[in-house]
Amino acid sequence: MLLTWRRWRRGRPFWGGLAAVLAGAEICAIPLAPLKIMLQQGIAGIPSVLMGLVMIVMGLSAWFAPHYRGLAGVLTVLCAAAALVMSNLGGFLIGTIIGILGGSMIFAWQPVAPTEPETAATTATATTAAATAAAPTAVAESGTVSEPRTLAEPGTVSEPGALAEPGGSAPAPSEP
């Protein structure tokens, strides 16, 4: 169970989402004071609640749909910055700071590519790739790289069209 939780948490921007949810809850909670204070605040509390809810939804979407992390991160930062002006200094500045940090962490998170256990097939592929990389490549006249081939001794040409050392003479291609 603990291993499953750890794997789930590492497969998404967990800490950024948690910070966004906490910042949204903090920005939402400030205007939801007792009714007597809410009546004095008037309509100014509505944007606070809406921005806080958007931040909570973006934090949850970072957890449950991590492929939308770019959009969720940017919207979280924008809502946190807007809350600074529209909502009691962004939850008395604490909600804005936590929201900007959480949105930044969501946006910056990158998934880690899973490592495959080494098998015989990957070992054979690596060996073939190493052998191919060790062989010199010939460059065609058009500037493209052709298949790797072994070059002959300096000054001789093993086949028509192959590269020769400078100063070596290459025979003219014969016509059939």
Number of C-alpha atoms within 10 A of each C-alpha: 6 7 8 9 10 10 11 13 13 13 16 22 27 22 19 29 31 21 24 37 25 20 31 33 19 23 35 27 14 19 22 14 13 8 10 8 11 15 11 9 13 10 10 14 20 16 17 29 22 16 25 32 19 21 33 26 18 27 34 19 19 29 23 16 14 21 14 15 27 17 15 27 30 17 20 35 24 17 24 34 19 17 27 20 12 18 26 17 16 29 25 15 17 15 29 29 19 23 36 24 21 29 34 19 20 33 22 13 19 14 11 9 7 6 6 7 6 8 8 8 9 12 11 11 11 12 12 12 11 11 11 14 11 10 13 12 16 18 15 13 8 6 8 9 11 10 12 15 12 12 18 14 10 12 13 17 18 13 13 11 15 16 21 18 14 8 9 12 11 17 11 8 9 6 4 3
